[in-house]
């Protein structure tokens, strides 16, 4: 009996892991009960059991594995509620991780910290620096595929202007395409107002370009990133130090450090060439000095002077940072005036603090006068609309919006509001008031302009990055003042933030963090839960904007109230925190769906996942009340359009990450007038298929997708959309050849599916990139049976060697500029031809024709005869 009891916990974990590794979907969005699943291989359960048996608490206390049963629940052959389908897809692993946290708690972390002396202040300070550096370096490596994006190339072109010309006029640098080494497209000067004499001065401040210039000179874009990593790592070190000084608690300091550093905001800005990462360091220096003064310390002349220099640098990084520098400098100066020291010492420290910032401020205003003829720092931006009414909702957005809010990704940050109302033991209450004033002044300024999300697309809460040192103090205070039960909850929130940070960084090239576009659909929540619509549960500034503050209040109020109720039950800390996490999701999900008026199920991603799994060889099963049986996928799934975005009128259907398969477009029209429905694939400029709708009725159009594709769009003319609806049926799965379809074009004689980015599709044909090879599939019109496909190969404006391959067919062409050659490529057994065309050389049209602005490197032109 004892052995059976010891195996119960690991058995639960093994079953949960097997379910989590499988793929489950609903048959249609109409019901949560009828499900289609592609189970994982059984060896996953065996492997999970072998791992779980090594976790002693799961053997000795099987109840600690109980949360993992949530991952099993969606697979049971019983009537199902949409809220239980939250625990599918990647979200199914959350209960298993929660079971692990319930089993081991914080004790292992504390033992590791004790082993490495990380509770000793000096060692911990160094560790905070090293860990932040490793985090920044690792994040930059993980996102290495990202070329400079957003405003990054504009900061780098200023750096090049300083290094090459010794000035800030970037017009000649753009004309010379100095940016070509790190940016592949055409980069236009980013300016709103020209200088006094017509110069092209960038709208971006020169501080960051100056900081990265030394390493950029030798290592280019990588060197610029290294400098940002160094500066943000030092800032993270100061965050730990100031949190410790505010509380005298190393534990509190580590919690505050983790809560603000292990966030997507810090991680994505720790290596990005933006002002927000470097801006963290001066703010941290200023807050550290403020904390020391609040403790009654008399700082030395050198640290005071260096802090003044750091604060003086802030406005040169970005105009909005002048508010942090001014407000933080003012509260520090006021502290120095009233500190318990002789008048001569106070005066000396005050001079050391302010002499450089005052001189820098005068130079800063003069800078704008010289460049733009006005001392007003806003002169470079021109007229802008600002509204005080935007402040409140936008500040809430910076904290809680599902796409751009800091606390949405890292909920431990919300503990700031707990810390601000507590009385610290080791620092004065006045300190928290000063911090609150600085934060509010800055946030009020950046939210009067309707761009608080910092770009389109943008990383979460970029404008909050420089405030993180200020937020660390109330975070540390909150940890130091609450009891162990609440600390366990705080640690769990910090752990969730760290896990979310890893998630958004590693999945799909950090797109879950970088490609949000004001759609009210957080990409990370869509990815986590492919069946139930979590993106409509969390508040969004853009989902129902007028009701957004009330939605935030509802979510936060319910979460806090739930915790207060659970805490009063006297449960063990780990049990209380785990119970709160499960109850919060279970209760808040249906409330969120009701509040936003959204359907609970948005299952298209999971349905496509089942098709993908079956195409890879998995079996498909039908699950329902009293039923768990094999089921052919043909006709078993009805894929409806995903819930619409709020940023633009949606097409009839848009699906992402569509696997290879045989599909049927089922179109229903209520209009008697004929129209067309167009199917587009990938980044195509035109439709891949066009379906004629003769009038009112229901029509089916089968089509084959021979390889996975990033996006599939079904649409019609805007005037006809209201009378049309589309549902996608499935005729069968197809084994994916491994290369995804990037684009598709329909030409007169055949369709072409492009399998890489080395072709430029146009209306009559396409260019193969110069000195590259392009792979594509030619699918002739099935109504005109053929055994070969004829390609017209026309060389570009440079001598070239062109190879054409398809299966065993090979042809090498030595071509002069403009030469044409017809080639007949045999079709394969499936009636299509997989072709590879390699262009040995290429040309740039703008270099051959002075009237051209085309900077692409082109090789050879292909058209279908």
FENZI-V92098 format. One record per pair of residues at least 24 apart in sequence whose C-alpha atoms are under 6 Angstrom apart, sorted by the first residue. I is the first residue (numbers start at 1). J is the second residue. D is the distance in Angstrom with one decimal. If there is no record, write none. Layout:
# FENZI-V92098
i->I j->J d->D
i->I j->J d->D
This chain:
# FENZI-V92098
i->6 j->59 d->4.2
i->6 j->60 d->5.8
i->8 j->62 d->6.0
i->9 j->58 d->4.9
i->9 j->59 d->5.8
i->9 j->62 d->4.1
i->9 j->65 d->5.4
i->10 j->49 d->5.4
i->10 j->52 d->4.8
i->10 j->53 d->5.3
i->14 j->45 d->4.7
i->14 j->48 d->4.8
i->14 j->49 d->4.7
i->16 j->68 d->5.8
i->16 j->71 d->5.4
i->16 j->72 d->5.4
i->18 j->44 d->5.8
i->18 j->45 d->5.0
i->19 j->72 d->5.9
i->20 j->92 d->5.0
i->20 j->93 d->6.0
i->23 j->610 d->5.8
i->25 j->606 d->5.1
i->25 j->607 d->5.2
i->27 j->637 d->4.8
i->28 j->638 d->5.1
i->29 j->601 d->5.8
i->32 j->80 d->5.6
i->32 j->81 d->5.9
i->32 j->82 d->5.5
i->33 j->79 d->5.2
i->33 j->80 d->4.7
i->33 j->624 d->5.8
i->34 j->624 d->5.1
i->35 j->622 d->5.9
i->35 j->623 d->5.0
i->36 j->621 d->5.6
i->36 j->622 d->4.8
i->37 j->620 d->5.6
i->37 j->621 d->5.1
i->38 j->610 d->5.9
i->38 j->618 d->6.0
i->38 j->619 d->5.6
i->38 j->620 d->4.7
i->57 j->103 d->5.4
i->64 j->99 d->5.8
i->64 j->102 d->5.8
i->64 j->103 d->5.4
i->65 j->99 d->5.0
i->67 j->95 d->5.3
i->67 j->99 d->5.5
i->68 j->95 d->4.6
i->68 j->96 d->4.6
i->68 j->99 d->6.0
i->77 j->623 d->5.6
i->77 j->624 d->4.9
i->77 j->625 d->4.8
i->77 j->626 d->5.2
i->77 j->627 d->5.6
i->78 j->624 d->6.0
i->78 j->625 d->4.2
i->79 j->625 d->5.5
i->85 j->532 d->5.8
i->86 j->529 d->5.9
i->86 j->532 d->5.2
i->89 j->529 d->5.8
i->90 j->528 d->5.1
i->91 j->528 d->5.1
i->91 j->529 d->5.7
i->102 j->574 d->5.5
i->119 j->250 d->5.3
i->125 j->237 d->5.8
i->128 j->237 d->5.0
i->129 j->233 d->5.4
i->129 j->234 d->5.9
i->129 j->237 d->4.6
i->132 j->233 d->5.0
i->133 j->233 d->5.2
i->136 j->229 d->5.6
i->136 j->270 d->5.4
i->136 j->271 d->6.0
i->140 j->271 d->6.0
i->143 j->509 d->5.9
i->152 j->273 d->5.3
i->155 j->209 d->5.7
i->159 j->209 d->4.6
i->159 j->213 d->5.8
i->169 j->199 d->5.9
i->169 j->200 d->5.2
i->169 j->201 d->5.1
i->170 j->200 d->5.8
i->171 j->200 d->5.4
i->192 j->381 d->5.7
i->193 j->380 d->5.5
i->195 j->371 d->5.2
i->195 j->372 d->4.9
i->196 j->371 d->6.0
i->196 j->372 d->5.1
i->196 j->373 d->5.9
i->205 j->316 d->6.0
i->205 j->317 d->5.6
i->205 j->318 d->5.6
i->207 j->316 d->4.7
i->207 j->317 d->4.2
i->208 j->275 d->5.9
i->208 j->317 d->5.6
i->225 j->271 d->5.1
i->228 j->271 d->5.4
i->229 j->270 d->5.4
i->229 j->271 d->5.2
i->231 j->278 d->5.7
i->232 j->270 d->5.7
i->232 j->277 d->5.7
i->232 j->278 d->5.9
i->235 j->280 d->5.8
i->235 j->281 d->4.1
i->235 j->284 d->5.9
i->238 j->284 d->5.8
i->239 j->469 d->5.5
i->242 j->288 d->4.8
i->243 j->473 d->5.4
i->243 j->476 d->5.7
i->246 j->427 d->5.7
i->247 j->426 d->5.3
i->252 j->476 d->4.7
i->252 j->479 d->5.4
i->252 j->480 d->5.8
i->253 j->476 d->5.7
i->256 j->472 d->5.1
i->256 j->475 d->5.3
i->256 j->476 d->5.1
i->259 j->412 d->5.6
i->259 j->413 d->5.9
i->259 j->494 d->5.3
i->262 j->498 d->5.0
i->263 j->410 d->5.9
i->263 j->497 d->6.0
i->263 j->501 d->5.4
i->264 j->501 d->4.9
i->265 j->460 d->5.6
i->275 j->317 d->5.5
i->276 j->465 d->5.6
i->276 j->466 d->5.7
i->279 j->466 d->5.2
i->280 j->466 d->4.3
i->282 j->310 d->4.7
i->282 j->311 d->5.4
i->284 j->469 d->5.1
i->290 j->332 d->5.5
i->294 j->427 d->6.0
i->295 j->427 d->5.7
i->304 j->353 d->5.3
i->305 j->352 d->4.8
i->305 j->353 d->5.1
i->308 j->353 d->4.6
i->308 j->357 d->6.0
i->309 j->356 d->5.9
i->312 j->357 d->4.4
i->312 j->360 d->6.0
i->323 j->442 d->5.8
i->327 j->438 d->5.6
i->386 j->448 d->5.0
i->386 j->449 d->5.0
i->387 j->448 d->5.1
i->388 j->448 d->5.6
i->390 j->448 d->5.7
i->391 j->444 d->5.7
i->391 j->447 d->5.1
i->391 j->448 d->5.6
i->394 j->447 d->5.8
i->397 j->541 d->5.9
i->398 j->461 d->5.6
i->401 j->539 d->5.9
i->401 j->540 d->4.7
i->401 j->541 d->5.8
i->402 j->522 d->5.7
i->402 j->538 d->6.0
i->402 j->540 d->5.4
i->403 j->522 d->4.7
i->404 j->460 d->4.1
i->404 j->461 d->5.3
i->405 j->460 d->6.0
i->405 j->461 d->5.5
i->406 j->461 d->5.4
i->409 j->497 d->5.9
i->410 j->497 d->3.9
i->411 j->493 d->5.7
i->412 j->493 d->4.8
i->412 j->494 d->5.1
i->415 j->475 d->6.0
i->416 j->474 d->5.3
i->416 j->475 d->5.1
i->419 j->474 d->4.3
i->419 j->475 d->5.7
i->419 j->477 d->5.5
i->419 j->478 d->4.2
i->420 j->474 d->5.5
i->424 j->477 d->5.8
i->456 j->517 d->5.6
i->457 j->515 d->5.1
i->457 j->516 d->5.4
i->457 j->517 d->4.9
i->458 j->514 d->5.2
i->459 j->513 d->5.3
i->459 j->514 d->4.6
i->485 j->573 d->4.2
i->489 j->577 d->5.1
i->519 j->645 d->5.2
i->519 j->646 d->5.3
i->519 j->647 d->5.2
i->530 j->603 d->5.9
i->530 j->605 d->5.3
i->530 j->606 d->5.0
i->531 j->601 d->5.9
i->531 j->602 d->5.7
i->531 j->603 d->4.1
i->531 j->606 d->5.8
i->532 j->600 d->5.7
i->532 j->601 d->4.5
i->532 j->602 d->5.8
i->533 j->600 d->5.5
i->533 j->601 d->5.4
i->533 j->602 d->5.4
i->537 j->589 d->5.3
i->537 j->592 d->4.1
i->537 j->593 d->5.6
i->602 j->642 d->5.9
i->604 j->639 d->5.7
i->611 j->733 d->5.7
i->612 j->659 d->5.4
i->615 j->733 d->4.8
i->615 j->734 d->4.9
i->615 j->735 d->4.6
i->616 j->735 d->5.9
i->634 j->730 d->5.6
i->634 j->731 d->4.5
i->634 j->732 d->5.1
i->635 j->730 d->5.7
i->638 j->728 d->6.0
i->638 j->729 d->5.2
i->639 j->727 d->5.7
i->639 j->728 d->4.9
i->640 j->727 d->5.0
i->651 j->715 d->5.1
i->652 j->714 d->5.7
i->652 j->715 d->4.9
i->653 j->713 d->5.6
i->653 j->714 d->5.0
i->654 j->712 d->5.8
i->654 j->713 d->4.5
i->655 j->711 d->5.6
i->655 j->712 d->5.2
i->656 j->710 d->5.5
i->656 j->711 d->4.3
i->657 j->709 d->5.7
i->657 j->710 d->4.5
i->657 j->711 d->5.8
i->658 j->708 d->5.6
i->658 j->709 d->5.3
i->659 j->708 d->4.1
i->660 j->705 d->5.1
i->660 j->706 d->5.1
i->660 j->707 d->4.4
i->660 j->708 d->4.7
i->660 j->734 d->5.3
i->660 j->736 d->5.6
i->661 j->705 d->5.4
i->661 j->732 d->5.9
i->661 j->733 d->4.3
i->661 j->734 d->4.6
i->662 j->704 d->4.6
i->662 j->731 d->5.1
i->662 j->732 d->5.2
i->663 j->702 d->5.7
i->663 j->703 d->5.5
i->663 j->729 d->5.6
i->663 j->730 d->4.6
i->663 j->731 d->5.5
i->664 j->701 d->5.4
i->664 j->702 d->4.1
i->664 j->728 d->5.7
i->664 j->729 d->4.8
i->665 j->700 d->5.6
i->665 j->701 d->5.0
i->665 j->728 d->4.9
i->666 j->699 d->5.7
i->666 j->700 d->4.5
i->666 j->726 d->5.7
i->666 j->727 d->5.2
i->666 j->728 d->6.0
i->667 j->698 d->5.7
i->667 j->699 d->5.2
i->667 j->725 d->5.8
i->667 j->726 d->4.7
i->668 j->697 d->5.8
i->668 j->698 d->4.4
i->668 j->724 d->5.6
i->668 j->725 d->5.3
i->669 j->696 d->4.8
i->669 j->697 d->5.4
i->669 j->723 d->5.5
i->669 j->724 d->4.7
i->670 j->696 d->4.8
i->670 j->723 d->5.1
i->671 j->695 d->5.9
i->671 j->696 d->4.9
i->671 j->723 d->5.7
i->672 j->696 d->4.8
i->677 j->715 d->5.7
i->677 j->716 d->4.8
i->678 j->714 d->5.6
i->678 j->715 d->5.4
i->679 j->713 d->5.7
i->679 j->714 d->4.6
i->680 j->712 d->5.9
i->680 j->713 d->5.2
i->681 j->711 d->5.9
i->681 j->712 d->4.8
i->681 j->743 d->5.7
i->681 j->744 d->5.6
i->682 j->710 d->5.6
i->682 j->711 d->5.0
i->682 j->742 d->5.1
i->682 j->743 d->4.3
i->683 j->743 d->5.0
i->684 j->743 d->4.8
i->684 j->744 d->5.4
i->688 j->744 d->5.7
i->688 j->745 d->5.3
i->688 j->746 d->5.1
i->707 j->736 d->5.2
i->707 j->740 d->5.6
i->708 j->740 d->4.7
i->708 j->741 d->5.9
i->709 j->740 d->5.3
i->709 j->741 d->4.7
i->750 j->779 d->5.5
i->750 j->780 d->4.0
i->750 j->781 d->5.3
i->751 j->778 d->5.8
i->751 j->779 d->5.1
i->752 j->777 d->5.6
i->752 j->778 d->4.6
i->753 j->777 d->5.0
i->765 j->862 d->5.7
i->765 j->863 d->4.4
i->766 j->861 d->5.8
i->766 j->862 d->5.4
i->767 j->860 d->5.7
i->767 j->861 d->4.5
i->768 j->859 d->5.5
i->768 j->860 d->5.4
i->769 j->857 d->5.9
i->769 j->858 d->4.6
i->769 j->859 d->5.1
i->770 j->839 d->5.6
i->770 j->841 d->5.2
i->770 j->842 d->3.9
i->770 j->857 d->5.3
i->770 j->858 d->4.5
i->770 j->859 d->3.7
i->771 j->839 d->5.2
i->771 j->840 d->4.8
i->771 j->841 d->4.7
i->771 j->842 d->6.0
i->772 j->838 d->5.8
i->772 j->839 d->5.7
i->773 j->837 d->5.4
i->773 j->838 d->3.8
i->774 j->836 d->5.7
i->774 j->837 d->5.4
i->775 j->835 d->5.8
i->775 j->836 d->4.5
i->776 j->834 d->5.9
i->776 j->835 d->5.5
i->777 j->833 d->5.5
i->777 j->834 d->4.4
i->777 j->835 d->6.0
i->778 j->832 d->5.6
i->778 j->833 d->5.2
i->779 j->832 d->4.7
i->787 j->827 d->5.5
i->788 j->824 d->5.9
i->788 j->825 d->5.3
i->788 j->826 d->4.2
i->788 j->827 d->5.1
i->789 j->824 d->5.6
i->789 j->825 d->5.2
i->790 j->823 d->5.6
i->790 j->824 d->4.5
i->790 j->865 d->5.3
i->791 j->822 d->5.7
i->791 j->823 d->5.2
i->791 j->863 d->5.8
i->791 j->864 d->4.9
i->791 j->865 d->5.8
i->792 j->821 d->5.9
i->792 j->822 d->4.7
i->792 j->862 d->5.6
i->792 j->863 d->5.2
i->793 j->820 d->5.6
i->793 j->821 d->5.1
i->793 j->861 d->5.8
i->793 j->862 d->5.0
i->794 j->819 d->5.7
i->794 j->820 d->4.2
i->794 j->860 d->5.9
i->794 j->861 d->5.0
i->795 j->819 d->5.4
i->795 j->860 d->4.5
i->796 j->859 d->5.6
i->796 j->860 d->5.2
i->800 j->840 d->5.8
i->800 j->841 d->5.4
i->801 j->840 d->5.1
i->802 j->838 d->5.6
i->802 j->839 d->4.9
i->803 j->837 d->5.7
i->803 j->838 d->5.2
i->804 j->836 d->5.8
i->804 j->837 d->4.6
i->805 j->835 d->5.7
i->805 j->836 d->5.1
i->806 j->834 d->5.7
i->806 j->835 d->4.6
